[in-house]
Amino acid sequence: MKLIKLDAIDSTNDFLKALSSQDELENFTTVTAENQTKGKGQVGGVWKTEAGKNLTMSVLVKDFVFNNEEVFNLSLVVSLSVAEVLKSLNIPNICIKWPNDILSYNKKLVGILIENTLKSDGRIMSVVGIGINVNQTNFDELPTASSISVISGKPFDKEELAILIVEKLKEKVQLWNTSAQTFWDDYFNFLFKKGVPTAFRDKNNQDFMGIIQGVSPIGKLQVLLEDDSVAEFEIKEVKMLY
């Protein structure tokens, strides 16, 4: 894989998008940065990270997403790749909080942001941003977050972690056509709070109870409500309270 290492950048996603628009980069080209000044989260959110302590990376993925109905497939294989790598490193109690946050013991370890660009030839190019709390130990301002170092009690090599994740992602992308159902099953097995009564808050700030049943093919969260109906929610339409 082609790895571009930067000391500081406003956004690795923006850098990789700009680079790919000017040059025909090889698939899975990866950019990492020791310090990211304008990291982005889901739907306009901000990803804050302590300089030098964490893994901030963006990966170019081409020829995988071909239409809007397939966008969530990439989110699924990315989150599953990260979850499996962390589990292989003996990080305990790893789960995926819909759609693609990675948690351990209810603490957020990983945020993922995927940005898709339609090229002039009709192809869709995806830039996968992954932020992992690796060796940071102070989370006083982020009470719902932690790091794999805090959870495991030991430091990790950020570059080795990046390579493991990209190799796992590449493997899953290549196997998608023959293993999609297996990957969906694996994603569901990692899904946070599946099958248990959980409190939610909708976009109108109304609280309700429900039970996560699964995720639709286009990525909507499926929740069994108290009246036995199943509602589907898009990102930012519902918040899990835990």
C-alpha positions in Angstrom: 0.0 0.0 0.0 1.1 3.6 -0.7 1.5 5.4 2.7 1.8 9.2 2.9 2.9 10.4 6.4 2.3 14.0 7.3 3.3 15.9 10.4 0.3 18.3 10.5 -2.7 18.9 8.2 -6.1 20.5 8.5 -7.9 17.3 7.4 -6.5 14.0 6.0 -9.7 13.5 4.2 -9.5 16.8 2.4 -5.8 16.3 1.6 -6.5 12.9 0.1 -9.5 14.1 -1.9 -7.4 17.0 -3.3 -4.5 14.7 -4.1 -6.7 12.1 -5.9 -8.3 14.8 -8.0 -4.9 15.8 -9.4 -3.3 12.4 -9.7 -4.4 8.8 -10.5 -3.6 7.3 -7.1 -3.4 3.6 -6.6 -6.3 2.0 -4.7 -6.0 2.0 -0.9 -3.5 4.9 -0.9 -3.4 6.0 2.8 -2.6 9.3 4.4 -1.7 9.6 8.1 -1.1 12.8 10.2 0.5 13.3 13.6 -1.7 16.4 14.1 -5.0 17.2 12.4 -6.3 20.7 13.1 -9.8 20.4 11.5 -10.8 16.8 11.8 -14.4 16.1 10.7 -17.0 13.8 12.3 -20.4 12.5 11.0 -22.8 15.1 9.6 -20.8 18.2 10.3 -19.4 17.1 13.7 -15.8 17.7 14.8 -13.2 15.0 15.6 -10.8 16.2 18.3 -7.6 14.4 19.0 -4.4 14.9 21.0 -1.4 15.6 18.6 1.0 12.7 18.3 -0.9 10.3 20.5 -3.6 8.9 18.1 -4.0 7.5 14.6 -5.6 9.9 12.1 -5.8 8.3 8.7 -7.6 8.5 5.4 -7.8 5.6 2.8 -8.7 5.9 -0.8 -11.2 3.2 -1.9 -12.1 3.0 -5.6 -14.4 0.7 -7.6 -16.4 -0.6 -4.6 -19.4 1.8 -4.4 -21.3 2.2 -7.6 -24.5 3.8 -6.6 -26.2 5.4 -3.5 -27.8 2.1 -2.5 -24.3 0.6 -2.0 -22.8 3.4 0.2 -23.5 1.7 3.5 -21.7 -1.4 2.3 -18.4 0.5 2.5 -19.3 1.8 6.0 -20.0 -1.8 7.0 -16.7 -3.3 5.7 -14.7 -0.4 7.2 -16.2 -0.7 10.7 -15.9 -4.4 10.6 -12.3 -4.3 9.5 -11.4 -1.9 12.4 -13.4 -4.0 14.9 -11.7 -7.2 13.9 -8.2 -5.7 14.0 -8.8 -4.3 17.5 -10.2 -7.6 18.7 -7.2 -9.4 17.3 -5.0 -7.1 19.4 -7.0 -8.3 22.5 -8.9 -5.1 23.0 -11.8 -6.4 25.1 -15.6 -6.0 24.6 -15.3 -4.5 21.1 -18.6 -3.5 19.5 -19.9 -1.3 16.7 -22.3 1.4 17.6 -24.5 2.1 14.6 -23.5 3.1 12.0 -19.8 2.8 12.5 -18.4 4.0 15.8 -16.2 1.4 17.6 -16.6 1.1 21.4 -15.1 -0.9 24.2 -16.9 -1.0 27.5 -19.3 1.7 26.3 -16.4 4.0 25.6 -15.8 5.4 22.1 -12.4 4.4 20.6 -12.9 5.0 16.9 -14.8 7.4 14.7 -15.2 6.9 10.9 -16.2 9.4 8.3 -16.7 8.3 4.6 -16.9 10.9 1.9 -17.9 9.9 -1.6 -17.2 11.8 -4.8 -18.8 11.3 -8.2 -16.1 11.5 -10.9 -16.6 12.9 -14.4 -16.5 9.4 -15.8 -19.4 8.3 -13.5 -17.2 6.4 -11.1 -17.6 6.9 -7.3 -14.4 7.5 -5.4 -14.5 7.1 -1.6 -12.2 8.6 1.0 -12.4 6.7 4.3 -11.4 8.8 7.3 -10.6 6.8 10.4 -9.7 8.4 13.8 -8.5 6.0 16.5 -7.7 6.9 20.1 -4.5 5.0 20.5 -2.1 6.3 23.2 -4.0 9.2 24.6 -4.7 8.9 28.3 -6.5 12.1 29.3 -10.2 12.2 28.4 -11.4 14.7 31.0 -13.2 16.7 28.3 -14.5 13.6 26.6 -16.2 11.4 29.3 -17.7 9.0 26.8 -14.3 8.3 25.1 -11.2 6.2 25.8 -8.2 4.8 24.0 -6.9 1.3 23.2 -3.9 2.1 25.4 -6.1 3.0 28.4 -8.3 -0.1 27.9 -5.4 -2.5 27.4 -2.9 -0.9 29.7 -0.1 -0.7 27.1 1.0 1.5 24.2 0.6 0.7 20.5 2.6 1.5 17.4 0.3 3.7 15.3 1.8 2.9 11.9 1.6 -0.9 12.5 -2.1 -0.4 13.4 -2.7 1.6 10.2 -1.2 -1.1 8.1 -3.2 -3.9 9.8 -6.4 -2.0 9.2 -5.7 -1.2 5.5 -4.8 -4.8 4.8 -8.0 -6.1 6.5 -10.0 -3.5 4.6 -8.4 -4.5 1.3 -9.1 -8.2 2.0 -12.8 -7.5 2.8 -13.3 -5.3 -0.3 -11.8 -8.1 -2.5 -14.1 -10.7 -0.9 -17.3 -8.7 -0.9 -18.9 -10.2 -3.9 -18.6 -13.8 -2.5 -18.9 -13.0 1.3 -21.3 -10.1 1.6 -23.9 -12.0 3.7 -21.1 -13.3 6.0 -19.9 -9.7 6.5 -23.5 -8.5 7.3 -23.8 -11.3 9.9 -20.5 -10.4 11.4 -21.5 -6.7 11.6 -24.7 -7.6 13.3 -22.8 -9.8 15.8 -20.7 -6.8 16.7 -23.7 -4.4 16.9 -23.9 -2.5 20.2 -27.2 -2.9 22.2 -28.7 -5.3 19.7 -31.7 -7.2 21.0 -31.9 -5.4 24.4 -34.4 -2.7 25.5 -32.6 0.6 25.0 -33.5 4.3 25.4 -33.4 6.5 22.3 -34.1 10.2 21.6 -35.5 11.2 18.2 -34.9 14.4 16.2 -37.8 16.1 18.0 -36.1 15.5 21.4 -38.7 12.9 22.3 -37.4 9.9 24.3 -38.6 6.4 23.7 -37.7 2.8 24.3 -36.9 0.3 21.6 -35.0 -2.8 20.7 -32.5 -2.8 17.9 -33.5 -5.5 15.4 -30.8 -4.8 12.7 -29.8 -2.5 9.9 -31.4 -2.2 6.5 -29.4 -2.8 3.3 -29.1 1.0 2.9 -27.9 1.5 6.4 -31.0 2.5 8.4 -31.3 1.4 12.0 -34.2 -0.9 12.5 -35.8 -0.5 16.0 -38.7 -2.5 17.4 -41.0 0.0 19.2 -43.3 -0.6 22.2 -46.4 -0.9 19.9 -44.6 -3.9 18.1 -44.0 -1.9 15.0 -40.5 -1.6 13.5 -39.2 1.9 12.7 -36.2 2.7 10.5 -34.0 5.7 11.2 -31.3 7.4 9.3 -28.1 8.9 10.8 -28.9 11.9 13.1 -32.6 11.0 13.1 -32.1 9.1 16.4 -29.6 9.1 19.3 -29.0 6.2 21.5 -29.0 7.0 25.2 -26.7 4.9 27.3 
